[in-house]
Amino acid sequence: MPAYAIFIREKTRNSAALEEYTPRAAASMAGRSMKVLAAYGAQQVLEGPSAEGVVIVEFPSMEEAEDWYNSSAYREAREHRFRGADYRAILVDGVNP
């Protein structure tokens, strides 16, 4: 069953830290079966507070999503994200087609 990682940027605090995060996060994806479905595109908030940006990444399974999120490469990258902005990060199971 597919799984999805959803990242919601709520507030930027340090743009330079986010600039460090982006290439490191991209490098952490190398060789993995994951697909970025949406990344900071135009959005229309229908309910709840607005977001500065949204990223949605598809994985083949929850286990593979967790493996990537907890990998040493992404752990290093996300430290820059933590310093750069307030985010919500959610892993959610998909449904079988």
Residue frames as a rotation matrix with the C-alpha (Angstrom) as fourth column:
MET 1
0.585 0.811 0.000 0.00
0.811 -0.585 0.000 0.00
0.000 0.000 -1.000 0.00
PRO 2
-0.102 -0.648 0.754 1.44
0.521 -0.681 -0.515 3.43
0.848 0.340 0.407 -0.87
ALA 3
0.293 0.120 -0.949 2.22
0.898 -0.375 0.230 5.99
-0.328 -0.919 -0.218 1.81
TYR 4
0.397 -0.065 0.916 2.56
0.507 -0.816 -0.278 9.75
0.765 0.574 -0.291 1.63
ALA 5
-0.342 -0.500 -0.796 4.75
0.900 -0.417 -0.125 12.26
-0.270 -0.759 0.593 3.44
ILE 6
0.487 0.544 0.683 3.11
0.641 -0.754 0.144 15.66
0.594 0.367 -0.716 3.72
PHE 7
-0.468 -0.678 -0.567 5.20
0.873 -0.454 -0.178 18.65
-0.137 -0.578 0.805 4.76
ILE 8
0.576 0.691 0.436 3.42
0.686 -0.699 0.203 21.91
0.445 0.182 -0.877 5.58
ARG 9
-0.626 -0.779 -0.037 5.61
0.707 -0.547 -0.449 24.98
0.330 -0.307 0.893 6.04
GLU 10
0.408 0.839 -0.359 3.81
0.910 -0.343 0.234 27.27
0.073 -0.422 -0.904 8.44
LYS 11
0.990 -0.103 -0.100 6.38
-0.084 -0.981 0.175 30.01
-0.116 -0.165 -0.979 9.06
THR 12
0.410 -0.907 0.100 9.90
0.573 0.170 -0.802 30.72
0.710 0.386 0.589 7.79
ARG 13
0.931 -0.161 -0.329 12.34
0.225 -0.456 0.861 31.82
-0.288 -0.875 -0.388 10.49
ASN 14
0.094 -0.967 -0.238 15.71
-0.337 -0.256 0.906 31.55
-0.937 -0.005 -0.350 8.73
SER 15
0.861 0.316 -0.399 15.86
-0.447 0.094 -0.889 31.55
-0.244 0.944 0.223 4.92
ALA 16
0.016 -0.940 -0.342 19.56
-0.966 0.074 -0.249 30.68
0.259 0.334 -0.906 4.83
ALA 17
-0.550 -0.166 0.818 18.94
-0.536 0.822 -0.193 27.47
-0.640 -0.545 -0.541 6.78
LEU 18
0.488 0.793 0.365 16.19
-0.125 0.477 -0.870 26.51
-0.864 0.379 0.332 4.33
GLU 19
0.652 -0.344 -0.676 18.57
-0.752 -0.180 -0.634 27.13
0.096 0.922 -0.376 1.42
GLU 20
-0.522 -0.832 0.185 20.92
-0.852 0.516 -0.084 24.58
-0.025 -0.202 -0.979 3.04
TYR 21
-0.214 0.536 0.817 18.05
-0.375 0.727 -0.575 22.14
-0.902 -0.430 0.046 3.53
THR 22
0.605 0.667 -0.435 16.81
-0.629 0.065 -0.775 21.95
-0.488 0.743 0.459 -0.07
PRO 23
0.203 -0.539 -0.818 19.84
-0.823 0.358 -0.440 20.37
0.530 0.763 -0.371 -1.79
ARG 24
-0.784 -0.491 0.380 20.49
-0.621 0.621 -0.478 18.07
-0.002 -0.611 -0.792 1.17
ALA 25
-0.053 0.853 0.519 16.89
-0.465 0.439 -0.769 16.84
-0.883 -0.283 0.374 1.17
ALA 26
0.666 0.265 -0.697 17.07
-0.744 0.166 -0.647 16.24
-0.056 0.950 0.307 -2.59
ALA 27
-0.278 -0.864 -0.420 20.31
-0.806 0.448 -0.388 14.26
0.523 0.231 -0.820 -2.17
SER 28
-0.640 0.063 0.766 18.68
-0.599 0.583 -0.549 12.10
-0.481 -0.810 -0.335 0.53
MET 29
0.436 0.899 0.042 16.19
-0.599 0.325 -0.732 10.89
-0.672 0.294 0.680 -2.08
ALA 30
-0.058 -0.533 -0.844 18.84
-0.982 0.184 -0.048 9.40
0.181 0.826 -0.534 -4.40
GLY 31
-0.801 -0.328 -0.500 18.33
-0.361 0.932 -0.034 5.71
0.477 0.153 -0.865 -5.07
ARG 32
-0.793 0.579 0.188 14.98
0.017 0.328 -0.944 5.58
-0.609 -0.746 -0.270 -3.28
SER 33
-0.647 0.683 0.339 11.57
0.644 0.252 0.722 4.68
0.408 0.685 -0.603 -4.68
MET 34
-0.153 0.598 -0.787 9.84
0.661 -0.530 -0.531 7.94
-0.734 -0.602 -0.314 -3.92
LYS 35
-0.404 0.127 0.906 8.09
0.822 -0.384 0.421 10.50
0.402 0.914 0.051 -6.06
VAL 36
-0.801 0.151 -0.579 7.48
0.198 -0.847 -0.494 14.18
-0.565 -0.510 0.648 -5.32
LEU 37
-0.238 0.828 0.508 3.85
0.971 0.215 0.104 14.83
-0.023 0.518 -0.855 -6.25
ALA 38
0.727 0.429 0.536 3.63
0.423 -0.895 0.143 18.49
0.541 0.122 -0.832 -5.19
ALA 39
-0.107 -0.812 -0.573 6.23
0.990 -0.143 0.018 21.02
-0.097 -0.565 0.819 -4.05
TYR 40
-0.476 -0.149 -0.867 5.42
0.435 -0.896 -0.085 24.59
-0.764 -0.418 0.491 -3.08
GLY 41
-0.726 0.297 0.620 2.97
0.588 -0.200 0.784 25.15
0.357 0.934 -0.030 -5.91
ALA 42
-0.639 0.607 0.472 -0.03
-0.558 -0.789 0.258 27.45
0.529 -0.098 0.843 -5.91
GLN 43
-0.813 0.382 -0.438 -2.56
0.554 0.739 -0.384 26.50
0.177 -0.555 -0.813 -3.29
GLN 44
-0.285 0.812 0.510 -6.10
-0.423 -0.583 0.693 27.30
0.860 -0.018 0.510 -2.33
VAL 45
-0.997 -0.064 -0.053 -6.79
0.024 0.389 -0.921 26.87
0.080 -0.919 -0.386 1.38
LEU 46
-0.303 0.951 -0.070 -10.35
0.045 0.087 0.995 25.66
0.952 0.298 -0.069 1.82
GLU 47
0.848 0.523 -0.083 -10.32
0.085 0.020 0.996 25.24
0.523 -0.852 -0.028 5.61
GLY 48
0.619 -0.603 -0.503 -7.95
0.744 0.247 0.621 26.04
-0.250 -0.759 0.601 8.44
PRO 49
0.494 -0.495 -0.715 -4.97
-0.113 -0.852 0.512 28.35
-0.862 -0.172 -0.477 8.56
SER 50
0.901 -0.241 -0.360 -2.98
-0.393 -0.103 -0.914 29.24
0.183 0.965 -0.187 5.47
ALA 51
0.601 -0.764 0.236 0.38
0.479 0.580 0.659 27.62
-0.640 -0.283 0.715 4.79
GLU 52
0.195 -0.630 -0.752 3.52
-0.615 -0.675 0.406 29.11
-0.764 0.383 -0.520 3.27
GLY 53
-0.229 -0.309 -0.923 4.08
-0.935 0.333 0.121 25.93
0.270 0.891 -0.366 1.33
VAL 54
0.526 0.442 0.727 3.16
-0.576 0.813 -0.077 22.27
-0.626 -0.379 0.682 0.97
VAL 55
-0.440 -0.630 -0.640 5.14
-0.879 0.449 0.162 19.25
0.185 0.634 -0.751 -0.25
ILE 56
0.597 0.596 0.536 3.64
-0.633 0.761 -0.142 15.80
-0.493 -0.255 0.832 -0.89
VAL 57
-0.424 -0.795 -0.433 5.89
-0.901 0.417 0.117 12.79
0.088 0.440 -0.894 -1.50
GLU 58
0.723 0.682 -0.109 4.68
-0.682 0.730 0.045 9.31
0.110 0.042 0.993 -2.46
PHE 59
-0.498 -0.812 0.303 6.40
-0.846 0.531 0.033 6.13
-0.187 -0.240 -0.953 -1.21
PRO 60
-0.444 0.311 -0.840 5.68
-0.363 0.795 0.486 2.48
0.819 0.521 -0.240 -2.04
SER 61
0.221 0.491 -0.843 4.95
0.609 0.605 0.512 1.76
0.762 -0.626 -0.166 1.64
MET 62
0.924 0.124 0.361 4.88
-0.207 -0.633 0.746 3.29
0.321 -0.764 -0.559 5.11
GLU 63
0.709 -0.705 -0.014 8.03
0.485 0.474 0.735 1.33
-0.512 -0.528 0.678 5.95
GLU 64
-0.005 -0.732 0.681 9.93
0.979 -0.141 -0.145 2.91
0.202 0.666 0.718 3.06
ALA 65
0.485 0.236 0.842 8.68
0.144 -0.971 0.190 6.38
0.862 0.029 -0.505 4.06
GLU 66
0.987 -0.110 0.120 9.84
-0.134 -0.138 0.981 5.84
-0.091 -0.984 -0.151 7.64
ASP 67
0.459 -0.867 0.194 13.16
0.811 0.498 0.307 4.44
-0.363 0.017 0.932 6.43
TRP 68
0.025 -0.415 0.909 13.83
0.716 -0.628 -0.306 7.56
0.698 0.659 0.281 4.36
TYR 69
0.685 0.313 0.657 12.70
-0.124 -0.840 0.529 9.96
0.718 -0.444 -0.537 7.11
ASN 70
0.925 -0.306 0.225 14.94
-0.193 0.130 0.973 8.25
-0.326 -0.943 0.061 9.66
SER 71
0.640 -0.736 0.221 17.92
0.702 0.444 -0.557 7.78
0.312 0.512 0.801 7.30
SER 72
0.033 -0.722 -0.691 21.17
0.790 -0.405 0.461 9.46
-0.612 -0.561 0.557 8.27
ALA 73
-0.748 -0.319 0.582 21.10
0.643 -0.564 0.518 11.55
0.163 0.762 0.627 5.07
TYR 74
0.023 0.818 0.574 17.64
0.385 -0.537 0.750 12.96
0.923 0.204 -0.327 5.77
ARG 75
0.594 0.126 -0.795 18.27
0.804 -0.119 0.582 13.36
-0.021 -0.985 -0.172 9.51
GLU 76
-0.452 -0.833 -0.317 21.18
0.764 -0.546 0.344 15.63
-0.460 -0.087 0.884 8.61
ALA 77
-0.701 0.234 0.674 19.07
0.446 -0.593 0.670 17.55
0.557 0.770 0.312 6.08
ARG 78
0.280 0.960 0.005 16.08
0.602 -0.180 0.778 18.03
0.748 -0.214 -0.628 8.36
GLU 79
-0.001 -0.346 -0.938 18.20
0.935 -0.334 0.122 19.73
-0.355 -0.877 0.324 11.02
HIS 80
-0.949 -0.311 0.060 18.46
0.306 -0.850 0.428 22.65
-0.082 0.425 0.902 8.58
ARG 81
-0.334 0.910 0.245 14.68
0.285 -0.150 0.947 22.54
0.898 0.386 -0.210 8.07
PHE 82
0.298 0.430 -0.852 14.15
0.923 0.096 0.371 22.61
0.241 -0.898 -0.368 11.84
ARG 83
-0.414 -0.541 -0.732 16.33
0.698 -0.705 0.125 25.73
-0.584 -0.459 0.670 12.10
GLY 84
-0.965 -0.121 0.231 14.77
0.255 -0.619 0.742 27.37
0.053 0.776 0.629 9.06
ALA 85
-0.512 0.851 0.115 11.03
-0.602 -0.451 0.659 27.14
0.613 0.268 0.743 9.56
ASP 86
-0.513 0.518 0.685 8.09
-0.532 0.435 -0.727 25.78
-0.674 -0.737 0.052 11.48
TYR 87
-0.584 0.267 -0.766 6.71
-0.632 0.442 0.636 22.75
0.509 0.856 -0.089 9.66
ARG 88
0.277 0.564 0.778 4.16
-0.705 0.669 -0.234 20.04
-0.653 -0.483 0.583 10.19
ALA 89
-0.570 -0.449 -0.688 5.34
-0.779 0.562 0.278 16.67
0.262 0.694 -0.670 8.84
ILE 90
0.178 0.759 0.626 2.85
-0.751 0.516 -0.413 13.83
-0.636 -0.396 0.662 8.50
LEU 91
-0.913 -0.287 -0.290 3.16
-0.405 0.725 0.558 10.27
0.050 0.627 -0.778 7.18
VAL 92
-0.029 0.968 0.248 -0.13
-0.759 0.140 -0.636 8.76
-0.650 -0.207 0.731 6.07
ASP 93
-0.618 -0.060 0.784 -1.06
0.288 0.910 0.297 5.41
-0.731 0.409 -0.545 4.57
GLY 94
-0.673 0.417 -0.610 -2.62
-0.738 -0.420 0.528 5.57
-0.036 0.806 0.590 1.14
VAL 95
0.269 0.783 0.560 -5.27
-0.502 0.611 -0.612 3.26
-0.822 -0.117 0.558 -0.23
ASN 96
-0.652 -0.402 0.643 -4.95
0.269 0.671 0.691 0.42
-0.709 0.623 -0.329 -2.71
PRO 97
-0.692 0.394 -0.605 -6.36
-0.695 -0.590 0.411 1.44
-0.195 0.704 0.683 -6.10
